Amino acid sequence: AAEWEDHLPLPLRKKLQPVFVTDFSRASRMLGWQGAQIELCMDHGEVRTEQHSTPVCELELELKSGEPGQLFELALALLEIVPLELEPVSKAEQGYRLLTGYADRPIKSVAPVLAKTATLAEALQTLIWSCLLHLQGNLRGAMTSDDTEYLHQMRVALRRLRVVLRMAGKFRADEPLSALSGDIAALCIALGRIREWDVFIAQTVQPMCARMAGHAGLQALLAVGERQRAACYAELRGAEQARELQRLILRFALWMNGAYWQPPQGVVVPSAQDFATRRLRKLAKRLARSGRQLDTLDDKRLHALRILAKKLRYSAEFFAAWYDRQKTGPFLAALSEVQEVLGQINDVAVAHRLLDELAAMPELSAHREAIALAKGWIAHGLSRQLAALRKAIRHFAKQDEFWD
């Protein structure tokens, strides 16, 4: 068009070259599905640059008419027929990744932007979607990579999601919500078991082996621990579990597009910020009360205190943008310090439990000394960690509650 001359003259336009190409064949069908019209497109080919390429094998579903939930119901039905993996990256983005040499890496959580005018339902939806995207962004790496950070970030996403789902339960009770919450809790336990072996091996056994190179008992302890971890990863990465994870995300998408989020008739819903303030105040009071009883806390209560600190931290991070940044920053930093020390203390308790499990295994019957050595190793720093926890809690208690 003539107006292009001012922006990009013809001689320059003639020099334009593609930086990548999406080359694929497409087969399309229109499907009537439960009253909805959905276009199915099967794409097969590749995305390529001059130096690199990546294959494309995608089934794209596009809703032409009907409700969004019907799209996810169809996706769930297809998943029962053939293994599918949700793909959050478009073909164009794949091209730019090839061009720039982008390498997959673990994705950390990013606090979503909550509009101050958002209703409580809108705020909760935004938070849930952000947790699901965080989970999905690390799922492929956890299933294929040796980098343990992918699994850790999946667990962070699930913990954050559980916090939001509890808030949603306060907003409105719902049977699908209860079922999804139960499935998330079960997945947290399964991934937690793998993470326990990751931390135990990396923070206890490997440092001991490095310090006491050639110790036969410690080498045997490391070998059995790695075998136990490998078995847990193999279960996670099995075909059925992989499909179940995809099914879980699709079930969430279906629920997120369902009737749960429609305004209830005759029910007064608090504003999002009022809800957040009450939630933060309640969690902070519970944490303060538990922190004052620190000298009488056993392993079980310390674990409960750690979970409570996580709930408060994630909730505060979710809603921090609605409050004074000069107060939220120091509050979150002090709370993160409490949570970190509690995590270190919990790692000691978990290591003791795993050592007891290993001690019962026949292949380590000749290496009781190594078990005892490891227990002494991890117990050595516990008193120091408890002192650090008291200090962290005192520092946190001095912070202003930014929601008041």
C-alpha positions, 0 to 999 in steps of 0.5 A: 500500500502507498502509505507503507512508503513513509515507514518502509520504502520499497527498496528495503521491503525487497530486502526482507527475508524470513527469519524462520519458516513454519512449514506444515500440512493441515487437515481440517474438520468441523465437528458438532460436539454436544451442541457446539461447533468446533474446528479440528486442525491436525498440523504436521511438519516443522518450524525451521531457521537456517540452522535449526528445526523442530518438528510439529505434530499438533491437534488444534481445537478452535471453538466456533460456537458454543461454550468454552467448557465444551472445548475442554470436554472434547479435549478430555475425550480425545485424551482418553483415545490417544496420549496428548500433551498441552502445548503452551508455545505457539509455532511462531514462538517456537520459531523465535526460540530457534532463532535466538538459541532459547534453551528450556529452563525451570520457570519460577512463579511470578505474582500476577497483576490483580486489578484493584477493581477486580471482583473476588471471583476475578481475582481468584481466577487470575491467581488460579490461572497463574498457578496452572501456568507455573505448573504447566511451564515446568511439567515437561522439564520435570518429565524429561530433564535431570534438573531437579529444579523443574520438580521443585518449581512444580511443587511450588506451583501446587502449593500456591495453587492449594492456597488459592483453592482454600480461598475459593472454598471460602468463597463458595463450596463446590463438589468439583472444587473439592475433588480437584483439591483432593487430587492436588493434595495427592499429587503434592504428596507424590512429588514431595516424596521425590523431592525428599530424595533429591534434597537428601542426596544433594544436601546430606549424602553427596556432601558426606561422600565428598568429605569422606571420599572412598568410604564404602558405607557412604558410597553404598548409602548413596547408591541405594538412595539414588536407586530409590529416587530413580524408582520414584521418578520412573513412576512419575514419568510413566505413561499413565501418570503423564496422561493423568497430569494432562487430564488434571490440567484440562479438568481445571480448565473445564472447571474454570470455564464452568458455572462455579464462577457465575455470581450467586443469586442473593448472596453478598460477596465481599470485595476482593481487598476486604477478603484479602485483608481478613485472610491475611489478618487471620493467618498472621494471628495464627502464625504469631500464636504458634511462633510464641510457643516455639520452645515447646514445639516438636517435629510435628508442630514445627512442620505445621508452623512451616505450612502456616508460614507458607500459606501466609507468604503465598497469600501475602505475595498474591495480594501485595500489589494492593497495599503499601510497597514500603511495608510489603517488601520488608514483611515478605523478606522477613517471612521468607527468612522464617520459612527458609529456616523452617525448611532447613529444620524440616529437611533434617527431620525428613533425612532422619526418616529416610535414613531409618527407611534405608537402615531397614534395607538388606543391602545396607545391613553391613553399613550400619556405621554409615547410617549412624554417621549420617545421622550425626552429620545432620544432627550437628547443625540442628541446634544452630538452626533452631537458634536461627529460627528464634532470631528470624521469628523475632525479626518477623514479629517486628514487621508492620502488618501491611494490610492494616 
